[in-house]
Amino acid sequence: MSNPSSRRAELEARNAAMRENMTSLLEGISRQTEQLKQAQEQAVATTGKASSDDGLVTVQVNSAGIVTDLQLSSSAFRSTTPRKLSESIVLTIQAAARNARAQADEAFTPILANMPDLPDFFADAPSLKDLIPAAPEVPSGVADDADDDDDDEDVEDEFFASRRENGNY
């Protein structure tokens, strides 16, 4: 039979070690929570910006991908058709949204890389990462409309050319 005083000392030592582990875990959780809060604030404050290849369109979006600024070059109406300009606007908005999304994802990358997940503690537990839905992807181009006819573009080009010739543009 073991000595009651040595048994008590052993239990107190184990108890102290468990308290120390719990304190350390709580401090780690508190630190991660603060880092996560800062990343969320950074992600929400993110803005994306993009310009079209021809420089005619510049767009800025907020973290949700909502357009907050749209700048058109003064030559945009002279050097392109309405259809091409609208496609350029859409593509530039999409590029700005991808830019904002990439910045927001970047804010979370270091935190998520070091954050433990439930399976790290409990073998059969579901991953919390699987429970968080991924944000929808931003399209990478303008969908072609099957009903569009290239003749429409020729008519637009002729319309603007005649307006320019008559001094209306």
Contacts in CASP RR format, 6 or more apart in sequence:
PFRMAT RR
TARGET T0000
AUTHOR 0000-0000-0000
METHOD contacts of the structure
MODEL  1
MSNPSSRRAELEARNAAMRENMTSLLEGISRQTEQLKQAQEQAVATTGKA
SSDDGLVTVQVNSAGIVTDLQLSSSAFRSTTPRKLSESIVLTIQAAARNA
RAQADEAFTPILANMPDLPDFFADAPSLKDLIPAAPEVPSGVADDADDDD
DDEDVEDEFFASRRENGNY
32 111 0 8 1.000
32 114 0 8 1.000
32 115 0 8 1.000
35 111 0 8 1.000
36 111 0 8 1.000
39 107 0 8 1.000
39 108 0 8 1.000
39 111 0 8 1.000
40 107 0 8 1.000
42 104 0 8 1.000
42 107 0 8 1.000
43 63 0 8 1.000
43 103 0 8 1.000
43 104 0 8 1.000
43 107 0 8 1.000
43 108 0 8 1.000
44 63 0 8 1.000
45 63 0 8 1.000
46 62 0 8 1.000
46 63 0 8 1.000
46 100 0 8 1.000
46 103 0 8 1.000
46 104 0 8 1.000
46 107 0 8 1.000
47 60 0 8 1.000
47 61 0 8 1.000
47 62 0 8 1.000
47 63 0 8 1.000
47 68 0 8 1.000
47 100 0 8 1.000
48 60 0 8 1.000
48 61 0 8 1.000
48 62 0 8 1.000
48 65 0 8 1.000
48 96 0 8 1.000
48 97 0 8 1.000
48 99 0 8 1.000
48 100 0 8 1.000
48 103 0 8 1.000
49 58 0 8 1.000
49 59 0 8 1.000
49 60 0 8 1.000
49 61 0 8 1.000
49 96 0 8 1.000
49 99 0 8 1.000
50 58 0 8 1.000
50 59 0 8 1.000
50 92 0 8 1.000
50 93 0 8 1.000
50 95 0 8 1.000
50 96 0 8 1.000
50 98 0 8 1.000
50 99 0 8 1.000
51 57 0 8 1.000
51 58 0 8 1.000
51 59 0 8 1.000
51 92 0 8 1.000
52 58 0 8 1.000
52 88 0 8 1.000
52 89 0 8 1.000
52 91 0 8 1.000
52 92 0 8 1.000
54 79 0 8 1.000
54 80 0 8 1.000
54 88 0 8 1.000
55 73 0 8 1.000
56 72 0 8 1.000
56 73 0 8 1.000
56 75 0 8 1.000
56 76 0 8 1.000
56 79 0 8 1.000
56 80 0 8 1.000
56 85 0 8 1.000
56 88 0 8 1.000
57 70 0 8 1.000
57 71 0 8 1.000
57 72 0 8 1.000
57 73 0 8 1.000
57 76 0 8 1.000
57 85 0 8 1.000
57 88 0 8 1.000
57 89 0 8 1.000
57 92 0 8 1.000
58 69 0 8 1.000
58 70 0 8 1.000
58 71 0 8 1.000
58 92 0 8 1.000
59 67 0 8 1.000
59 69 0 8 1.000
59 70 0 8 1.000
59 71 0 8 1.000
59 89 0 8 1.000
59 92 0 8 1.000
59 93 0 8 1.000
59 95 0 8 1.000
59 96 0 8 1.000
60 67 0 8 1.000
60 68 0 8 1.000
60 69 0 8 1.000
60 70 0 8 1.000
60 96 0 8 1.000
61 67 0 8 1.000
61 68 0 8 1.000
61 93 0 8 1.000
61 96 0 8 1.000
61 97 0 8 1.000
61 99 0 8 1.000
61 100 0 8 1.000
62 68 0 8 1.000
62 100 0 8 1.000
63 100 0 8 1.000
63 104 0 8 1.000
65 96 0 8 1.000
65 97 0 8 1.000
65 100 0 8 1.000
65 101 0 8 1.000
67 93 0 8 1.000
67 96 0 8 1.000
70 89 0 8 1.000
72 85 0 8 1.000
76 85 0 8 1.000
77 85 0 8 1.000
77 160 0 8 1.000
77 169 0 8 1.000
78 160 0 8 1.000
78 164 0 8 1.000
78 169 0 8 1.000
80 88 0 8 1.000
81 153 0 8 1.000
81 156 0 8 1.000
81 157 0 8 1.000
81 160 0 8 1.000
82 156 0 8 1.000
83 152 0 8 1.000
83 153 0 8 1.000
83 156 0 8 1.000
84 153 0 8 1.000
87 142 0 8 1.000
90 141 0 8 1.000
90 142 0 8 1.000
91 141 0 8 1.000
91 142 0 8 1.000
94 138 0 8 1.000
94 139 0 8 1.000
94 140 0 8 1.000
94 141 0 8 1.000
97 138 0 8 1.000
98 138 0 8 1.000
98 140 0 8 1.000
101 135 0 8 1.000
101 138 0 8 1.000
112 129 0 8 1.000
117 127 0 8 1.000
117 128 0 8 1.000
117 129 0 8 1.000
118 125 0 8 1.000
118 126 0 8 1.000
118 127 0 8 1.000
118 128 0 8 1.000
119 125 0 8 1.000
119 126 0 8 1.000
119 127 0 8 1.000
160 169 0 8 1.000
163 169 0 8 1.000
END
